[in-house]
Amino acid sequence: MRHDRELLLGAVKRNKVLELWEVQRYGSDSYGDRDYVSIYGMAPAEWHAKGVRVLGRTAVECTRDRLADAIGKDVAAVAANAPPTAHTVVLDPFAGSGNTLYWLLRHLPDGRGIGFESDALVLQLTHQNVTTLTLPIEVRNADYQAGLAGLSVASDDLVIAFIAPPWGDALDKAAGLDLRRTRPPIRAIVDVLFRRFRENYLLCAVQVHEAVLPASMADLKARFDWSTQRIYGLNSPSENHGLLLGTKRWTP
C-alpha cells in the first residue's frame, strides 16, 4: 500500500498515531526521502526515539525542518528592520506540530512563542512532544479567534504571526492556491490580527504556494503597508511552498 497524502489524510490514518516505519514510508513513497518528515531539528528515527509522536494528518500538514528553517530566516531578517520595541511576541494561530514556531524562535531567540490549536488530538500530542523535548514554546487549547482575544500583549511589542490555516480544497493543481478559500480564509485571519493588535507593529508571515491565483494574492497584499514574497525550491516543480511577508504600521 502506497503511503501518500491521500492515505494519511484519509479516515483510517488521519487521527492515528503513526509508527516510525509509516512516517519513513510516507517520506519514501511521496518524496523519495525516508527522512522527509524531519521536525524539531531531527530526522524521524531520532525524534521517534526521543518519544515524539505524530498523527497521520500531522505528518502531512506539518512544516518540515528545511522549510520551517527557511521561513524562520526570512522572518527574522525582516523583523531585524522593525522599529525599536519592548519585546517580540511570535504567534502561530494554527500551531499543529509547533515545528514552525520552534524554528521561528531559533532565529528569534528573544521572542516569546505562543501557538493555538483547537484540535484535541493534535494538541495532546504536540503538548506531549514540546514537554518531552523541553522546547521554549507554549501551545494553548483554543481556536485562533478565542486565543488571540485572550492574549495579553503590550502595545509596544512587535507581534509576528505565522499564518498557515488548513488549505482544504483551496489548492487546485491547475489554477493554483486561492488564498480566499483556505479554512478560514487568510484575509479574514489577517483582518482579525489587524483589529486585535491595532496599536502594535505587526509582521505577518503567510505560507503560500508557488502557484497562487493572482487575484487572491493581490487582495491579500493590498491589506498590508509593505509586502514581499519568497518561493522555496525545496521540492519538485509545482510542489514548492512559499511565503508572503507583510507589515502593518511600519515599513522595513
N, C-alpha and C positions, 0 to 999 in steps of 0.2 A: 504494500500500500504506500503510495506516494505521500510523504508528509509535506504538504504545502499550505498556503494561506487558507484555502477552502476547507481543508481538513481541520486545522487548528481553530478556525473561527466557527466551525460547524457545531451542531448540538452535542456531539459525542466528546469532543476535546476542549471546547470553548472554556468551560469552567472546571476543567480537570487539572490537577497539579501534574505537570509533566515529569517523566523520568529523564535522567540525563541523556540517554540514548535517543529519546524523542526530540529533545532540543537540538542535539547534534544532527539528527536525521533531517530535521526541518532545514537546518542550515545547508546541509549537503544537497538535499533534493531541490531546494529552491534557489540556492545561490552558489553551489559548488564549494561551500566553505562550512565545515562542521563547527567552526568557532564563530560563525556569523553572529549569534546572539551573545556577544560579549557585553557585559554590563558591569558597572561599578569598577571598571578598570581590570576586569578579569575575564578569561575565556570560560566557557561553560563548565568544563571539568573542575576548574579552580573554584568558581563561585558555588557550584553544587557541593563540593567537598566541604565548604565552609558553612553549609546549612541554608544557603539561599535557594528559594523555590519560586517558580513562576507558573501561572496558568497558561493554557494554550493560547488564549487571546492576548495575554501579556507578551508572550514570545513573539507574536506577530506585530503587536502595536507599539512595543517599547522602542525608544530611540536608542539604538545600539551605540557602543562607545565611540566608534570612528566618527559618526555623525554628531553625536552629542558633544564630543570634544571640539569639533569644528565650529559648532554653534556657540559653544562657550567662549572660544577665542574671539569670534566676531562680535559677540555681545559685549565682552569685556573691552574690546578695542574702541567701540563706540561710547561705552559708559565712561571710559577714561577721559573723554572730552566733555563730560557733563559739567554744569556749573557746580561750584562748591556746595555740598550738602552735609548734613549731620551724619546720616547713616545711609546704607544701601539695603533695601528690602527686595529680595528676589522671590517672585511668586510663580507657582505653576498651578493654574486653576484646574488642570486635568492631569494630576500627578502620575497616575498609573504606577509604573515601577519606581518612579522617583529618580531614574537614571539621568535625565536631562538636568534636573535640579542639582544632582550630585556634581555633574560636570560644570555647570554654571558656577557653582561655589568653588570648584577647583581653580577657576580663572578669576573669581571674585571672592577671594578668601576672607575679606572683611564683611561680606554680606550676610544677612540673616535670611535663611532659606525656609520657606513655608509652602507646602503643597496642599491641595484639596482633592479628595477622592470620595465620590458618593457610592461607588460600588463596594458592597460589604466584603465580598470575597477578595477583590483586588486590594482593598485597604488592609485586610487582615494579613495577607502575605507581605505586602510592602512594609507594613509596620514591623512585622517579624524580621524581614531582611535588613531594614535600617537599624533595628535594635541589635541584631546579631553582628553586624559589621561596625556598630557604633559610629554611624555616619552623622555628620552635623546638620541634619535636616529634620524638619518637623512635618509630618503628614497628618492633616486633620480630616475627620469624617464629616464632610459637608459638600454640597454641590457648590459650584463656583459663586453663585449669587449670594447664598447664605454665608459662605466662607468669607467672601470679600466684605460683606456687610458687618460681620462680627470681628473684623480685623482692626487692631489698633496700630496706626501708623502716624508718626509725627508729620506735620505739614512741611517740614524742611528736610524730609527724607527723599532720596532718589528711589523711585519704585520701578523695578524691572519686572515685566510679566512675559513669561513664555507661553504662547497660545497655540495649543495643538489639540483641538477637540476631535472626537471621532469623525472621520470623513464620511462614513456611511456610504451612500451612493453618489457622493459629490464628485468623485473622480471617475470620469469617463475616459476609456482608453483612447478613443478617437478625438474627443473635444478637449480633454484636459480637466483640471480641477476647477470646479465652480466654488469659489470661496463663500458664496451666498447660500450654499446648500449643505454645509457641514452641520453637525448636530451638537450644539446650537450653531447658527450662522456666526462666522467670525466677526462680522461687523457689529452684531448685537453684543458680543463679548467686549469688543473694543469700546463701544458706547457705554457699557456698564463701568468699565475701568475709568473712562473719562469723567463720569459723574462721581464715582466713588473717590477718586484722587484728584479732585478739581483744583487743589492747591499745590500739588506735588509736581516736580519734574518727572515725566513718565517716559519710559522706553519700553516699547512693545516689540517682541521677537515672535513673529508668526511663522510657523512651519508651513511651507508651501511645496509645490511640486514643480518640476522643470516645465511642465505643460500646464498653463493656467489660462482660463478664459479671460481674455483681455478686459472685458467689461467689468468682471468681478474684481480684478486687480486694480483697475482704475478707481472703482468705487471705494475700495479699501484705502488706497494711497491718499485719496482726497481728504480723508479724515485726519491725516497727520500734518504736522507743520514741516516735517522733513522725513524722507524715507529713502532707503536703498535696498537693493535686492541681491542675494547671493544664490548660486546654484552649486551644489557639491557633487562632483563627478565621482561618486564612490560606488555606484552600481553600473549596470549596463545601460546604454542609451534607452530613454523613455521610462526609466525606473528611478531616476535620480530625484532626491529631495532638495529643497532649497529653504531660504529664509528671507522674509521681508522684515526689515528693521525700520521702525517708525517712532518718531518722538512727538511729544505734546508739551508745549510751553517752553521748548528750548530747541536749539539747532546746534549740532556738533560743529 
